Amino acid sequence: MVTSVVLINVQRGQVNETAQRLLEIEGVAEVYSVTGEYDLVALLRFANYEHLAQVVPEQILSIPAITHTNTLMAFKCFSREDLQQAWDIGVE
């Protein structure tokens, strides 16, 4: 599974509409409105890199309200669930 985080800037007043449009794209798992330098953060999950390479430039950047993106590729996922499972090994 390929996971990517896309940091997104949108035109003023277009955050909610843009978030909804992003969620219509296959592979966009979650979209968060955030504070700071970016307006939205989208979490993308795909079976392969080729799908990601198609979705970001062709579908995400085709949304007119999006003015800038910064795509981050995830190498490894760390989660609380992973930590708990490690402590539970051998406990029944």
C-alpha positions in Angstrom: 0.0 0.0 0.0 1.4 3.4 -1.0 0.4 6.3 1.3 0.9 9.9 0.6 0.2 13.1 2.4 -0.8 16.1 0.2 -0.6 19.6 1.7 -2.9 21.9 -0.2 -3.6 25.6 -0.5 -6.9 26.8 -1.8 -8.5 30.0 -2.8 -10.1 32.0 0.0 -13.6 30.7 1.0 -13.2 27.5 -1.0 -12.0 25.1 1.8 -15.2 23.1 2.4 -16.1 22.8 -1.3 -12.6 21.7 -2.2 -12.5 19.1 0.6 -15.7 17.6 -0.7 -14.4 17.5 -4.2 -11.2 15.8 -3.0 -13.2 13.1 -1.2 -14.8 12.2 -4.6 -11.4 11.1 -6.0 -10.7 7.4 -5.6 -7.7 6.9 -3.3 -8.3 10.0 -1.2 -8.9 8.4 2.2 -9.3 11.5 4.4 -9.2 15.3 4.1 -8.5 17.6 7.0 -8.9 21.4 7.3 -5.9 22.7 9.1 -4.3 25.9 10.5 -0.9 27.2 9.4 0.7 27.5 6.0 -1.7 25.1 4.3 -5.5 25.0 4.2 -6.1 21.2 3.7 -4.2 18.0 4.2 -5.3 15.0 2.2 -4.3 11.4 3.0 -4.0 9.2 -0.1 -3.7 5.5 -0.2 -3.1 3.5 -3.4 -2.0 0.0 -4.4 0.9 1.3 -6.5 2.9 4.5 -7.3 1.6 4.7 -10.8 -1.9 5.4 -9.5 -0.5 8.2 -7.2 1.4 9.6 -10.2 -1.8 9.9 -12.1 -4.1 11.2 -9.4 -2.2 14.1 -8.0 -1.3 15.9 -11.3 -4.4 14.9 -13.3 -7.3 14.9 -10.8 -6.2 16.9 -7.7 -4.6 19.7 -9.6 -7.6 19.9 -12.0 -9.7 21.3 -9.1 -9.8 25.1 -9.9 -9.7 26.3 -6.3 -6.4 24.5 -5.6 -3.6 27.0 -5.9 -0.6 24.9 -4.6 0.2 21.4 -3.4 3.2 19.8 -1.7 3.1 15.9 -1.9 4.9 13.9 0.8 5.5 10.2 0.3 5.3 8.0 3.4 8.1 5.5 4.0 6.7 3.8 7.1 3.7 4.1 9.4 4.1 4.3 13.1 0.9 4.0 15.2 -0.3 3.4 18.7 -1.8 0.1 17.5 1.6 -1.1 16.4 3.1 -0.2 19.8 0.3 -2.0 21.7 0.6 -5.1 19.5 4.3 -5.3 20.3 3.6 -5.3 24.0 0.9 -7.9 23.7 3.1 -10.5 22.0 2.9 -13.7 24.0 0.1 -12.5 26.2 -3.1 -14.6 26.1 
